[in-house]
């Protein structure tokens, strides 16, 4: 998903009128006979409103050449440059993510949040960027991205709003994608947490609710989390032993989790529809689902086709 740029807000961040700048320019001309100093400062004043990029370069030129001056001009230009660079980092962050320059994006994001720790737009972008990086085979930012995503979710749920929701469609869409990112980023390490996040993501009315991978990841999380742990415990405690009330109860717990896995695979298949791009995935999901379905239905797959056809009419079951 594309992340859109932020609108330049430098004028708001450092409100100094053009008249005041013109007055400074006049005073400067009276204070010095250095034509280069006057020319550079004039170039800054002339471009500040209409061409801030050129003004920024002029300010940098001035500060570099006259860095030993400690007066109102260097003080003002130093502040102007600082705010310009802050604003530029905000504007550039989505572009870096779009271009998959993740290392630079996270470095830039860290600087933004060092200046403004509660800047929600950066937290959202960096939280979801972790998912984009991980799907591009770069998991270096998983931990950092999770921190940003969870922080952003907490802030939004508490009532805070970013400077703009784009590229997402609004509050619910943003929360859906952030929870989806958390679900994906925790899938390998803490699948139980992944289940919670993916169920939450699917609960919002957004594209995530209609995305096959949401339910495929959910099935995998159930398999890697509760199913694996319950099955291992059952094998260690009750395998090859006479049935007892305890072993029967343990087996029933496994059965409930298997039903969740069947449900998740069915939703993945159903939401994928007949898209040729997902044909191989649907075959794989169906094969995995069939094993669990047969185990829960006496070794037969009778009714499975109907089950898949109607699964989206049923609410997504909660984590057992």
C-alpha positions as CSV (number, residue, x, y, z in Angstrom):
1,X,0.0,0.0,0.0
2,X,1.3,3.4,-0.9
3,X,2.1,5.9,1.8
4,X,1.3,9.5,0.8
5,X,3.5,12.5,1.5
6,X,2.8,15.2,4.1
7,X,2.0,18.8,3.2
8,X,4.8,21.3,3.9
9,X,4.0,23.0,7.2
10,X,7.1,25.2,7.7
11,X,5.2,28.4,7.5
12,X,3.0,27.4,10.4
13,X,5.9,26.1,12.4
14,X,7.9,29.3,12.2
15,X,5.6,32.3,11.6
16,X,7.7,35.3,10.7
17,X,6.2,37.8,8.3
18,X,7.6,38.8,4.9
19,X,7.6,42.4,6.1
20,X,9.8,41.5,9.1
21,X,12.2,39.7,6.7
22,X,12.3,42.6,4.4
23,X,13.1,44.9,7.4
24,X,16.0,42.6,8.4
25,X,17.3,42.6,4.9
26,X,17.3,46.4,4.9
27,X,19.0,46.6,8.2
28,X,21.6,44.0,7.1
29,X,22.4,46.1,4.0
30,X,23.1,49.0,6.3
31,X,25.2,47.0,8.7
32,X,27.6,45.4,6.2
33,X,29.3,46.2,3.0
34,X,29.8,42.5,2.2
35,X,27.9,42.1,-1.1
36,X,27.9,38.3,-0.9
37,X,26.3,38.3,2.6
38,X,23.6,40.7,1.3
39,X,23.0,38.6,-1.9
40,X,22.7,35.3,0.0
41,X,20.3,36.7,2.5
42,X,18.2,38.4,-0.2
43,X,18.1,35.1,-2.0
44,X,16.7,33.5,1.2
45,X,14.1,36.3,1.7
46,X,13.0,36.2,-2.0
47,X,12.4,32.4,-2.0
48,X,11.1,31.8,1.5
49,X,7.5,31.9,0.5
50,X,7.4,30.6,-3.0
51,X,10.4,28.3,-3.2
52,X,11.3,27.0,0.3
53,X,13.8,24.5,-1.2
54,X,15.8,27.4,-2.7
55,X,15.4,29.4,0.5
56,X,16.8,26.4,2.5
57,X,19.9,26.2,0.3
58,X,20.4,30.0,0.7
59,X,20.1,29.7,4.4
60,X,22.6,26.8,4.5
61,X,25.0,28.8,2.3
62,X,24.7,31.8,4.7
63,X,25.3,29.7,7.8
64,X,28.2,27.9,6.3
65,X,29.9,31.1,5.2
66,X,29.1,33.2,8.2
67,X,29.0,30.5,10.9
68,X,31.1,32.6,13.3
69,X,28.6,35.4,13.3
70,X,26.4,35.3,16.4
71,X,23.7,37.8,15.6
72,X,20.0,37.9,14.8
73,X,20.5,36.7,11.2
74,X,22.3,33.5,12.0
75,X,20.0,32.9,15.0
76,X,16.9,33.2,12.8
77,X,18.3,31.2,9.9
78,X,19.5,28.4,12.2
79,X,15.9,28.1,13.6
80,X,14.4,28.3,10.1
81,X,16.7,25.5,8.8
82,X,15.9,23.4,11.8
83,X,12.1,23.6,11.3
84,X,12.5,23.1,7.5
85,X,14.5,20.0,8.0
86,X,12.0,18.7,10.5
87,X,9.2,19.3,8.0
88,X,11.2,17.8,5.2
89,X,11.8,14.6,7.2
90,X,8.0,14.3,7.7
91,X,7.3,14.8,4.0
92,X,10.0,12.4,2.9
93,X,9.2,9.5,5.3
94,X,6.4,8.0,3.2
95,X,8.5,8.3,0.0
96,X,11.3,6.3,1.6
97,X,8.8,3.6,2.6
98,X,7.3,3.6,-0.9
99,X,10.7,3.1,-2.3
100,X,11.5,0.3,0.1
101,X,14.4,2.2,1.6
102,X,13.6,0.8,5.0
103,X,16.8,1.5,6.8
104,X,16.7,5.2,5.8
105,X,13.0,5.3,6.6
106,X,13.5,4.1,10.2
107,X,16.5,6.4,10.7
108,X,14.4,9.3,9.5
109,X,11.4,8.2,11.6
110,X,13.6,8.0,14.7
111,X,14.7,11.6,14.1
112,X,11.1,12.8,13.6
113,X,10.0,11.1,16.8
114,X,13.0,12.4,18.8
115,X,11.8,15.9,17.9
116,X,8.1,15.1,18.4
117,X,7.6,11.9,20.4
118,X,3.8,11.9,19.9
119,X,3.8,12.5,16.2
120,X,1.2,9.8,15.4
121,X,1.5,9.9,11.6
122,X,5.1,8.7,11.8
123,X,4.2,5.9,14.3
124,X,1.5,4.7,11.9
125,X,3.8,4.7,8.9
126,X,6.7,3.0,10.7
127,X,4.4,0.4,12.2
128,X,3.0,-0.7,8.9
129,X,6.3,-0.3,7.2
130,X,7.6,-3.2,9.3
131,X,5.1,-5.5,7.6
132,X,6.1,-4.2,4.1
133,X,9.8,-4.8,5.0
134,X,9.2,-8.3,6.4
135,X,7.2,-9.3,3.2
136,X,10.3,-8.1,1.2
137,X,12.4,-10.6,3.2
138,X,13.8,-7.9,5.5
139,X,12.9,-8.7,9.2
140,X,15.5,-6.4,10.7
141,X,12.9,-3.9,11.8
142,X,10.3,-6.3,13.2
143,X,10.8,-5.4,16.8
144,X,10.9,-1.7,16.2
145,X,7.9,-1.8,13.9
146,X,5.9,-3.7,16.5
147,X,6.6,-1.0,19.1
148,X,5.5,1.7,16.7
149,X,2.4,-0.2,15.6
150,X,1.2,-1.0,19.1
151,X,1.9,2.6,20.2
152,X,-0.1,3.9,17.2
153,X,-3.0,1.5,17.9
154,X,-3.1,2.6,21.6
155,X,-3.0,6.3,20.6
156,X,-5.8,5.9,18.1
157,X,-8.0,3.9,20.4
158,X,-7.6,6.5,23.0
159,X,-9.1,9.1,20.7
160,X,-6.1,10.7,19.0
161,X,-6.0,11.3,15.3
162,X,-3.1,11.8,12.9
163,X,-2.5,14.8,10.7
164,X,-4.2,12.8,7.9
165,X,-5.5,9.2,7.6
166,X,-4.1,8.6,4.1
167,X,-3.0,6.3,2.6
168,X,-5.7,4.5,4.7
169,X,-9.4,5.2,4.4
170,X,-10.0,6.3,7.9
171,X,-9.7,5.3,11.6
172,X,-11.1,1.7,11.3
173,X,-9.1,1.0,8.1
174,X,-5.9,2.2,9.8
175,X,-6.5,0.1,12.9
176,X,-7.3,-2.9,10.7
177,X,-4.0,-2.6,8.8
178,X,-1.9,-1.9,11.9
179,X,-3.4,-5.0,13.7
180,X,-2.8,-7.0,10.6
181,X,0.8,-5.9,10.6
182,X,1.1,-6.9,14.3
183,X,-0.4,-10.2,13.5
184,X,2.1,-10.9,10.7
185,X,5.1,-9.7,12.6
186,X,4.3,-11.9,15.7
187,X,3.4,-15.0,13.6
188,X,6.7,-16.7,14.0
189,X,7.7,-15.6,17.5
190,X,4.4,-15.4,19.5
191,X,1.6,-17.0,17.5
192,X,-0.9,-16.6,20.4
193,X,-0.5,-12.8,20.2
194,X,-0.8,-13.1,16.4
195,X,-4.2,-14.7,16.8
196,X,-5.4,-11.8,18.9
197,X,-4.2,-9.2,16.5
198,X,-5.5,-11.0,13.3
199,X,-9.0,-11.5,14.8
200,X,-9.0,-7.9,15.8
201,X,-7.9,-6.8,12.3
202,X,-10.7,-8.9,10.7
203,X,-13.2,-7.2,13.0
204,X,-13.0,-3.9,11.2
205,X,-15.0,-3.1,8.1
206,X,-12.0,-2.8,5.8
207,X,-10.2,-4.5,3.0
208,X,-8.3,-6.6,5.5
209,X,-11.6,-8.3,6.3
210,X,-11.8,-9.4,2.7
211,X,-8.1,-10.4,2.3
212,X,-7.4,-14.1,2.1
213,X,-4.0,-13.8,3.8
214,X,-5.7,-12.5,6.9
215,X,-7.3,-15.9,7.5
216,X,-4.4,-17.9,6.2
217,X,-2.1,-16.3,8.7
218,X,-4.8,-16.9,11.4
219,X,-4.9,-20.6,10.5
220,X,-1.1,-20.7,10.7
221,X,-1.1,-18.9,14.0
222,X,-3.6,-21.4,15.5
223,X,-1.4,-24.3,14.2
224,X,1.9,-22.9,15.5
225,X,0.4,-21.7,18.8
226,X,-2.3,-23.5,20.7
227,X,-2.6,-26.5,18.4
228,X,1.1,-27.3,18.7
229,X,1.3,-26.7,22.4
230,X,-1.9,-28.7,23.2
231,X,-0.9,-31.6,20.9
232,X,2.6,-31.8,22.4
233,X,1.1,-31.8,25.9
234,X,-1.4,-34.5,25.0
235,X,1.3,-36.7,23.5
236,X,3.5,-36.3,26.5
237,X,0.8,-37.0,29.0
238,X,-1.8,-39.3,27.4
239,X,-0.4,-41.0,24.3
240,X,-0.7,-44.8,24.2
241,X,-2.6,-44.8,27.5
242,X,-6.2,-45.7,28.4
243,X,-8.6,-42.9,28.0
244,X,-9.4,-40.9,31.2
245,X,-11.6,-38.0,31.9
246,X,-8.5,-35.8,31.8
247,X,-7.3,-37.2,28.4
248,X,-10.7,-36.8,27.0
249,X,-11.0,-33.2,28.1
250,X,-7.5,-32.5,26.7
251,X,-8.5,-34.0,23.3
252,X,-11.7,-31.9,23.3
253,X,-9.6,-28.8,23.7
254,X,-7.5,-29.8,20.7
255,X,-10.7,-30.4,18.7
256,X,-11.9,-26.9,19.4
257,X,-8.6,-25.4,18.1
258,X,-8.8,-27.7,15.0
259,X,-12.3,-26.3,14.4
260,X,-10.8,-22.8,14.5
261,X,-8.1,-23.9,12.0
262,X,-10.8,-25.3,9.7
263,X,-12.8,-22.1,9.9
264,X,-9.8,-19.9,9.1
265,X,-8.7,-22.0,6.1
266,X,-12.3,-22.0,4.8
267,X,-12.4,-18.2,5.1
268,X,-9.1,-17.9,3.2
269,X,-10.4,-20.0,0.4
270,X,-13.8,-18.3,0.3
271,X,-12.4,-14.8,0.2
272,X,-9.9,-15.8,-2.5
273,X,-12.8,-16.7,-4.7
274,X,-11.7,-17.7,-8.2
275,X,-8.8,-15.3,-8.6
276,X,-6.2,-17.1,-10.8
277,X,-3.4,-15.5,-8.8
278,X,-4.5,-17.4,-5.7
279,X,-5.2,-20.8,-7.4
280,X,-2.1,-22.6,-6.0
281,X,-2.6,-21.1,-2.6
282,X,-6.3,-22.2,-2.6
283,X,-5.1,-25.8,-3.4
284,X,-2.7,-25.7,-0.6
285,X,-5.2,-24.3,1.9
286,X,-7.8,-26.8,0.8
287,X,-5.4,-29.7,1.3
288,X,-4.5,-28.5,4.8
289,X,-8.1,-27.8,5.7
290,X,-9.2,-31.3,4.5
291,X,-6.9,-33.1,6.9
292,X,-8.4,-31.2,9.9
293,X,-12.0,-31.4,8.6
294,X,-11.8,-35.2,8.1
295,X,-10.3,-35.7,11.6
296,X,-13.3,-33.8,13.0
297,X,-15.9,-35.5,10.9
298,X,-15.1,-39.2,11.2
299,X,-12.7,-39.4,8.3
300,X,-15.0,-38.0,5.6
301,X,-15.0,-34.6,3.8
302,X,-18.8,-34.8,3.3
303,X,-20.3,-31.3,3.6
304,X,-16.9,-29.5,3.3
305,X,-17.8,-27.8,0.0
306,X,-21.0,-26.4,1.5
307,X,-19.1,-25.4,4.6
308,X,-16.7,-23.3,2.6
309,X,-19.5,-21.8,0.5
310,X,-21.4,-20.5,3.6
311,X,-18.5,-19.7,6.0
312,X,-18.5,-15.9,5.3
313,X,-22.1,-15.7,6.4
314,X,-21.0,-16.7,9.9
315,X,-19.2,-14.5,12.4
316,X,-15.5,-15.1,12.9
317,X,-15.3,-17.2,16.1
318,X,-13.3,-15.9,19.0
319,X,-10.0,-17.3,20.3
320,X,-10.9,-20.3,22.5
